[in-house]
């Protein structure tokens, strides 16, 4: 049985099934063989019995008559049965009467002796004996011998069939059992695998999965239960172990902590002692330390105190600190000291003391009181640091500061005087040149005067740049925050550059995104200065194409906005390696640029500083030969007013729904105009040129939706504005629309030609939004009136406004040239002017009559502007009125404006006086600026 222990359970089960099957089949085959053998013998016996009875009956007569021959013949009839080996008849005495032998049978075969009826089997044959009777009397017997060859052949065949069946059954049994035994072996193998993993991993959380409810399933359930109990036991053991370890560790830690604490306490104690010694040593090296009792009597001083005060230790002990009193501080100083420390508070101050040898020394002194349990001081510790050298340095720095401030004041006064001395004559040059250019001049005279104007403008720009840069470098520029209209301010600023742009054939464009508020809060003056710098540079370095200013909202932060301004041009561009250099002071892209285009190189530097002051940044995107895009951002606040309304001569309803044809070859211009018109609820359609405009007009007429207004540019390729208007006028069916002409710069004869062609308005670009709206409203309103419509220009817009804008102005100015200039500028704006040569004459004039505005020069003989203003304000206190006074000065340094306002003036106007700046001052006085010819 030992070999039977090694094979797997599947093989063992297979052997058991196979052996059982073989045993059953063997028994069945043996039983069937025995049954077959018995059946065969019975059948053979029955057959021989029948033959014997037949032969016996047929041989009875032969026996009776002793006819042997007849008997042999009867027996010979058995030859038909091949299995009959022999047969014989016996007489009544049992003697052989006749016999039969199968041919070919063994000759030595002996006939069997007589026996009683029955069958006898031998290994080789079956012998059947039967009695032959006649008339009921036994007359003999018969014996028939049959061989068993057939039986043996049949048994051999049966054995072969049984063996084959047994073999096939074994094979079938092996095949079927190998499949069926998996139902038993697989769960057992899975269980064994789980057991192996548990043994290898020592993971008692693993479980075998039962697959049936039989004995194997019960085995798996029992196995899992066993694992659960083992796991519970291990968990309990582990918890007990962990708990024990934690207890041991905690106790060990406590013991270690106690040991460490003792060691640390010893180390700290030693360290504290060393630190105290070190602190005492350091304190002795740096500080004067003394201790007094509650009465102020010295009970301890360190060596440092003795060294500085020149007193010995014994000389100080038992004394009061009055021994080092220098007399520099008043009694109240020490009174405050005692009140403070007596209340239990520390006292700190700088004290000037006197040493034993009479030398003075300064100490930064701190006195700390030590109090008992009742809070009453019982002793004081005074710690003093010698600051004598610091005081000496402070004194030197103070003297140096005074010298520097004196030099700075001298520099500022020099710049102010230089500014005044240069601006005063420059004001006359520029103002009179402007006035002269408005008179009838020959071509040569106009050319000379325009050269003078250009040179003086350049000189003023240089002066302003240098002064601004010096003020920025000195940190003497402050921002003035006020509400302003973004669009109006930009349009006004760009108007001053429109002529320069037109002289070079450039389009000057301004586009403000719709999301930008109408009114914001910031420094509009500095913003205009940056825009003027950038746009002026763009015009300078651009020979063809356009210069565009775009504004959009960069970000929103509560009530604040970050606006991005972009100045784009189609000029010469900037090389990549020169982009950062251009923002440096006195620098341009290269020296050839300076030679060709001029300039100080300060404009961008000033712009950078101003943008930073306004909370933004500035940068450039450019490609050499393809133009530049200068971007800068500024942080502005939300204005107190949401919108500044633009005025018009007709109600806004007259604009609503009007179909407008915009004709301009510049796409940016078209987009800007369309945006404005859409905001006024008009219906704009754009065309790129004259031919396209004519096609649009024809199409609109056929569709029954004709244009009510045509806004066309003058300068366009192929067909300019005048040619387009002429083509329209030649076709009466297209002439119903009102026509407005826009141009970058006006030329003599343009207005007259517009009147001849029936153009209703002739305006200069860049056009302010308010002017365009007012002009459109006027021309559309004028269509409903009878008679000829006069041509609307920028001058007639001003003339058409309310005449009540005229002011009575007192000008106090001692310079005759400046007097003539200011008078002419004011009279051209429709105002009445009275002159005074100094402050005294101005006061006399104010005594005689009242004025809407006083323009007061600051520097005048006899009585300057400040003194005159002071006297005017004193007089106002008694009469309860207020006179508007604007300072006129050539000073442009920081503090000048503040000083003017502090002296009682309401505003500040620098020389040379620019018409635009004068208009802004008048606007603040409630007057809309306009110019009469």
Secondary structure, DSSP 8 states (H G I E B T S, - for coil): -GGGGTS-HHHHHHHHHHHHHHHHHHHHHHHHHHHHHHHHHHHHHHHHHHHHHHHHHHHHHHHHHT-HHHHHHHHHGGGGSTTEEEEEEEETTS-EEEEEE-TTS-TT--------SEEEE-SSEEEEEEEEEETTEEEEEEEEEEE-HHHHHHHHHHHHHHHHHHHHHHHHHHHHHHHHTHHHHHHHHHHHHHHHHHHHH--TT-------SSHHHHHHHHHHHHHHHHHHHHHHHHHHHHHHHHHHHHHHHHHHHHHHHHHHHHHHHHHHHHHHHHHHHHHHHHEEEEEEETT-BEEEE-HHHHHHH---HHHHTT-BGGGGB-S-S-HHHHHHHHHHHHTT--EEEEEEEE-TTS-EEEEEEEEEEEE-TTS-EEEEEEEEEE-HHHHHHHHHHHHHHHHHHHHHHHHHHHHHHHHHHHHHHHHHHHHHHHHHHTS---HHHHHHHHHHHHHHHHHHHHHHHHHHHHHHHTT------EEEEHHHHHHHHHHTTHHHHHHTT-EEEEEE-TTS-SEEEE-HHHHHHHHHHHHHHHHHT-SSSEEEEEEEEEEEETTEEEEEEEEEE-SS---GGGTTGGGSTT--S-HHHHHHH---S-HHHHHHHHHHHTT--EEEEE-TTS-EEEEEEEEEEE-SSS------SS-GGGTTT-EEEEE-S-HHHHHHHHHHHHHTT-EEEEESSHHHHHHHHHHHHHTT---SEEEEES--SSS-HHHHHHHHHT-GGGTTSEEEEEESS--TTHHHHHHHHT-SEEEESS--HHHHHHHHHHHHHHTTSSS----B-HHHHHHHS-GGG--EEEEE---HHHHHHHHHHHHHTT-EEEEESSHHHHHHHHHHS--SEEEEESS-SSS-HHHHHHHHHHHHHHHT----EEEEES--STTHHHHHHHTT-SEEEESS--HHHHHHHHHHTT-------
